[in-house]
Amino acid sequence: MFLVTGGAGFIGSNIVTSLNEAGATDVVVNDLLGQKGADDDAKWRNLAKRQIADVVPPAEVMRWLEGRKLEAVIHMGAISDTTASDADLVMENNFRTSLRFLDWCTQTRTPFIYASSAATYGDGTQGFDDDWSVEALRHLKPMNLYGTSKHLFDQLVSDRVSKGQPLPPHWAGLKFFNVFGPNEYHKGKMASVLCNVFERAKAGETVKLFKSHREGIADGDQRRDFIYVKDAVAVLRWLMDATSVNGIFNVGTGKARSFRDMIVAMFRAMGREPKIEYVDMPENIRGQYQYFTQAETANLRRAGYNADFTPLEDAVADYVTGYLDRADKYN
């Protein structure tokens, strides 16, 4: 039996899909499925095609775990809004809950895979090398509360390793970069730019992207390491099977692409000429806006992961034609 926390969310539900496709139906989802009266794109829709053994609300999960024997805990649940400002709530959900799962997996000798984030790297001035030693992690300075909560947990795990303290028999942290793809619809403004602009583009409207406010960088040329969710899940599933591999790994393609590249690829997938307008970035986010992220993937490759990542244009085409432009857009 597998426990997938955040299993009705974006990456979590795609993990459930992957487990089902591999023949696993004893999958328990730990999540909240949607608020009353907020049915459009509610998270429960992400599970409508899946087979699961149970849905356990977050408030009940530690009690549910008592006496259980699991094949793995896959911990994706978190408050992932980078604009979140309730520090107590974020730390309870992202740090203390993660610690409870880590301790349970340590005590029960259960493999533990958890989601970290590229947000731990802050503005990128320290680079994007996933050296997870205590000393290396100390130099990172996340730019928001979400990134900080993830960074603090990475540091805790690294510190336990350095001191030889007990950990699960197999564990891995995944620093996800800019993941996009099916089942992100409930995320609203935190979904990918592609997801947020598709319907307007389909209706013939012009897509708006931010102007650059940094010398030497063209409008729309702000770059991210965009990784298709299917590739992100493939990395996670490989790490689950690679039981001799422990550590914290970047999950990105290793190749930064611009927002303009992504949106041009979207229009091409729709068979249309690009219609893009560049607008001023709000002043309140200019000072903390990242202009470039790119995962260093050498750590993952050294560990033995050798699969290719889907090129951006191919990933966008699959997302647009296989999901966004269909009546049933769920994976």
VENWORA-V346503 format. One record per helix or strand. SS is the DSSP state (H for helix, E for strand). FROM is the first residue (numbers start at 1). LEN is the number of residues. Records with the same first field share a line. If there is no record, write none. Layout:
SS=FROM-LEN ; FROM-LEN
This chain:
E=2-4 ; 27-4 ; 54-3 ; 72-4 ; 111-7 ; 171-6 ; 178-3 ; 207-4 ; 223-2 ; 226-3 ; 247-5 ; 257-2 ; 276-4 ; 292-1
H=10-12 ; 43-5 ; 58-8 ; 87-22 ; 118-4 ; 134-5 ; 145-18 ; 185-6 ; 193-10 ; 229-13 ; 259-11 ; 283-4 ; 298-6 ; 312-13
